[in-house]
Amino acid sequence: MGKLTVDCILRALLSNTLNYEGGGGLYFFKQISAGLKYFGRSDCPEERIESHLRYYLKSKGRLHLEMAKYGLDDFECDVIFQGDILRSDLRKIEKALIRSENTIWPNGLNVA
């Protein structure tokens, strides 16, 4: 079995538009100086990104701790998918991205 890549996962996302359940999306943050990544999912990924940026000083999550330590200028973020997809499928794809990109701390900013 070949390596699960981000492109492969995104192709699967784009082809899975049946059984609409409200939609959702995937987003990521990347710490520029260290190259560490964080993947997340949300019903509204743009709002979730804004929430991370607004409340990072009030949270103790790994992503937020790094933002507080290194500053927001050291991070880039974007929505990588948004569309009609089952939430359960979105959750599976998020987990696959985290596993494929090895973003569990200390290799990335996701937590187990």
HUZISUL-V165056 format. One line per field, one symbol per residue. psi: psi as a letter, one per 20 degrees, with the letter a starting at -180 (. if undefined). Layout:
psi = ???
This chain:
psi = prporgggghggghinjrlpkiaarqrqqpoghijqqpprqqhnhghgghgghhjhiiqjqgghghghgiqhijqqqqpiqpaoqphhhggghghgggggiljppjiajqq.
